[in-house]
Amino acid sequence: MENDAHEKLIDWLVTTFRALPGVNTPEFKEVVHFSFTPEEARLAVEMGREGGTLDALAAKTGRNRGDLKALIESMQKKGTLYTEPVSEDPIYRPLGIEYPGLYETAAWADTNTPFGKKLMELWARFKPIYIDKGVSQLDKHSAVWCMVSALPPDAKPEENLFEHVKRNDYFAVSECACRLMERHAERGDVCDCIVDCCMAFGTWARWAVEQGHARSITCDEALRILEACEEKGQVHTGLPNLVVCNCCKHACLSFVAQKFGKSHVFLQNHFFASVDPEACIACGDCVDRCPADAMQFEEAAAVDQTRCIGCGACTTGCAVNAVRMVRRSQEEIERLDLELLEGFVKLMSMTNPDPLMLDAVQNS
């Protein structure tokens, strides 16, 4: 019976956002068995993706409110449960693997405790498997935001990430799960990128702060963090009314796929990098900063347009202003926008995204 509850939960988790059945490996089973007691696993399955209020769940599961509340509090402490914020009668529901989900909350656990340390070890072992058999097996379904400091003069307001971020009413930041796991796996830092850089907005931000996963910040603080990440070459990704990641190419789930010889998930955006060979001093900084392996140089830097995703990391890191971002043709933009939409729709049809993510997509 105990194994049945965990197996049923695993069967659901490997269909959640960006997960595929291939990630159902012994390493993932160990993560789930450690994260959920048999009773917690059973409750997560009974809750279903939509979850419910305490009374609704008591009626649905046949548990009394006291026992149910104790289970919920245990799951909240472990970060396996979403609790609707700012509500006297909140909806509870289990988290999927990612965005945000068990992957992120595992990294936010206190690694000074035996539970947090062990959980991080388990996820650090599972992370390359998740990348190889999950994330990198999906078609391109996301586009990066061009760094605001690299945007060309003809950029439109809707192409400016900062303008989107300003529209939110609540802001939070937490440490990057990818960086923390990579640090743990490598027993140290792999780069000097900013760690306190994973941003949430609106409802997700309130939830993360209430549960102790993140800290509340102002809009101005959020913009300053984004600016600092641009200086480091960290790539802006995500939905600016839900979650924005500032991805480090050394640790990001998606970019690390390239280490396995796999494809990352990012499609080109509306811009591409262009190099002025006369101004280029062949210092190699743009090559080092590029997360998509699109920059190369001999006598001067050159851009592989088939690989450039338009993030702007090369432009913001060029000390002699030899690299600039250029708008693609309208025909190419329309083609890429359609391809991105088709890729995202396909992803949604293959997985079970969190309801809040679906709301954010519909309202973006």
N, C-alpha and C positions, 0 to 999 in steps of 0.2 A: 504493500500500500504506500509506504514512504517513497519508494522509487517511482511508483506510478505518478504521484503528484509532481515530482521533479521532472519526469519525462514529459508529462503533458505541458508543463510550463516551458520546458526547453523547446518543444515542438512549436509553441507560439512565438517564443523569443526569436527563433531563427527565421521568422518571416517578418519581423518588425523592420523599421526603416533602415535601409542599406545592408540588411542581413540577408543571407541566403542559406538554404538547408545545408550547404557544404560546410558551414562553420560549426555544425554539430559534431564536434570532435571531443575526445577525452578531456582535452584542456578546457573546453567550454563547459562541459558537464561538471568539472571540478569547481569552476567559478560559480555556477548556479547552486550546486550542493552546499558550497561554503556560505553563499550569500543568503540563502533561504532555508529556514527550518522546514521540515515536512508540512507543518501546519501553515506556515507562511506561503509556501509554494502552492498548497491547496487553495488558500484564500485568493492568491493572485489569479489562479485559473478561474475560480468561481466569480471573481470580480468582472472578468472580461475587459476588453479594451476600453469600454465606455465607463466602467466603474459605477459608483453610486454613492449616495449619502449613507451615513451610519444606519439610519432606519431602513433604507432601501436594501442595504447589504445584509442587515440582520434578517429581514424578511426573505431575501433571496437565498442566503446560506443556511438559515436555521440556527445561527449562533445567537447567543444573548449579547446584548450591547456591551456588557463588561468585558467578556472574553474577546469580542471583536475589537473593542477599543485598545485592549492590551496588545493584540497582534498588530494593529495599525501603528501604534506607537513604536513597537519594536522595528517595524519595517521603515518607518520614518527615520529612525536613528541610523539605520544601515544605508539609507538612501535608495531603497528599492521601490518606493511608493511616491506617487505624485499626490499632493494635497492642495486642493483649490485654495488660493490665498484670499485673505481679506473676506472671509465668510464665516458666519456663525454656524452654518450647517453645510460644511464643505463637501464636495465630491472627492472621493478617493479613487485612484486607479493605479494599476501597476505600470512601471516604466518599462519601455522596450530597451533595446541594446544601446541606442545612440540618439543624440540630437534633440534635447539632451536625454540621457538615459543612464543605464547601469554603467556604461563606459565612463561617463563624466563623473557620476557620483562616487564611483570607486576611487577615483583620483583625489576626490575631496575629503576622503576619510582621513582620520588622524593616524598617520603612519608611526606615531610614537606608541600606539596601542598595539597589542598582539593581533587584534582583528584587522586593523588598518594595514599593518605591515604585511600580513599574510595575503590579504585581499589584493594589495598592489603587486605582490609577487605573482599571484595567479593571473592577473590581468596582463602583466608584462610578458608572461609566457604565451598568453593567448593572442596578444595584439598582432604579431606577425601572421598568425593563422587567419585572423579576422580580415587583415588586409589582403592576403593572398587568395582566400577562398570566398570572401564576401565583397568588400568594397571594390577591389580591382577587377572583379568579374562583371561589374555593372557597366552599362553603356555610359557615355558622358552625359551627366544630368545636372551640372551646375556650372555657373560662370563666376569668375572672380570679379571684384570691383577694381577698376583702375585706381591706383593711389591718387588721392585728391591733389597732392602736390605735383603729380606728373600729368594731370589732365591737360589736353591741348586747349587753346583758346575757344575752339568751337564746340566744346563739350556742353551738353544740355543739362539743365538742373536735375533731371531724373537720372542722369548718369553720375551724379555726384553723391557718393555715399553719405557725406556729412549732412547734406540736405535731408536725406531720408531719416537719419538718426535723430535730427532735431525735432522731428514730428512726434516722437515718443513722449510719454508722460512719466515714465519711471525707468531708471537705469541701474544696472548692477554689473559688477565685474568679479571674476573668479580666476583662479590659476588654471593654466592650460593643461587639460588632462593628457594630451599627447606628450607635452614636454615633461610632465611629472613622471609618466610611465617610462619614457626614454631615459630620463635621469636615473630612475630606479634600476632599469635593465642594464644600463651602462655603468652603474655605480658612480655617477657623476654627470656634470653638464656636458652636452655635446656641442653647445654653442653659447653665445652670449645674448641670444634673443630674449625679449621681455617675456616673463612667465605669467605675470598678473595681467592677462590680456583677453580672456574669454568673456565676451559681453552678452548680456541678456537684456531684453526690453519688455515693458508692459507686464503682462500676466506672468510670463516665465520668470522675469526678474524678481517680481514680488514673491513668487514661490521659492526661488533660490535663496533669497535673503531670509525669508521666514524660517526655512529649514536649515539655515546656517551654512549653505553651500557657497554663498557669495556675499559681497558687501555692497551696500547701496552707495551710488555715486551720483553726482550732478551731471547735467548735460555737458557742461564745460569740461568737467573731468573726463567724461567719455571721449570728447573730441581731442583732448590733450593726449590721452592714451593712444588713440588712433594715429595721431601725428607722430608720437614717439615710435610706434610700430613701423610706420612708413620709413623712418630714418634707419631702422634696423633691417628693412627689407622684408618684413613680415606681411604676408598677402591677405588682404581683406576678402573673406568669403561669407556666405550665409544670407539670411533674410533679415533686413534691417528693422523689421517690426517684430522680430522674434529673437534670433541669435546671430551674432556676428563673431566669427573666428578671425584671429590674426595669425595666420598659419606660418609656422617655421618649416622650411623645406627639410630640415634634418629630422623632424619628429612627426609632422602632420600625417594622419592616417592616409590621406589621399596621395600626398607627394611621395611618401616613403614607398608607395607601390612601385615606383620607378627602380628602386633598389632590387626588386624582384624581377625586373625586366617586364613589368606589367604597365598598363596604361593608367595614368591618373584620371580622375573623373571630370576634369575641367575642360569645358569647351571655350574656344576663343570668344572674347567679348567684342565690343565695338571698336577697339583700338589695337594698334600693333606698334612695336618698337622699330625705329628707323635710326640708323647710325650715319653720322657725317664722317666719312673716312679721313677727311682733311683735318678735322678737329681731334679725332681719336688718337690717344697716345699709347694704345695697346697695353694698358695697365692690368687688365684682366678683372677689374672689380665687377663689371657687369656679368662676366661669366660666373664668378663666385656667387653673385646674388640671385641669378636667375633660377627659379624653382622648377622650371620646365625643360631645362637643358636645351634652351633655344638659342643661347648666345655662344659664339665661338670666335676665335681670332687667330690670325697669322700676323700679317703686317698691321691690320686694323680689325676691330670687332665687326662681326657680321651677324645677322639675325636669320634664323631658320623660320620662315613664316608659317611653315606647317606645324611648328611646335609652340610658337609664341602665343600666350594666352592673354596678353594685354594687361598684366598686373601692374606694370610700371616700376618694378623693383630695380631694373637696370637704369632707368632714367633718374630716379631719386638717388642712386648711388654713384652717378657719374660726376666726378669732381670738375671736369672740363666742359660739361654740358654738350657732349658729343652725341648723346642719345636722346631722342624725343619720342613722344607718343603721337601717333597719327591716326586720324579717323579712317576707318575702312569705307569702301564704297557703299552706297545705300543698298545696292543689290546684294552685296555680300552680307551686310547687316541683317537684311530681311531673311536671307537664307540661314544665317546662324541663329537668329531668334527663333525661327521655326524649328530648327534642329534641336535647339535647347528645350523648347516646349515639348517636342516629341519624346526626347530623352527623359524628361521629368515625368511626363504622363506614363511612359513605360515603366519607370521606377515605381510610381504610385500603384500601378497595376500588379507589380510583382511583389510588393511588400505591404505591410500594415502600418502606415504612419500614425503617429500620435494625433488624436483629434485636434489638439492645439496647433500642431503644425499645419494641418489641413486648413484650419481657420486662417492662419497667417498667410498661407499661399493664396487663398481666395481673396484676401484683403490687401495683398501686396500689389 
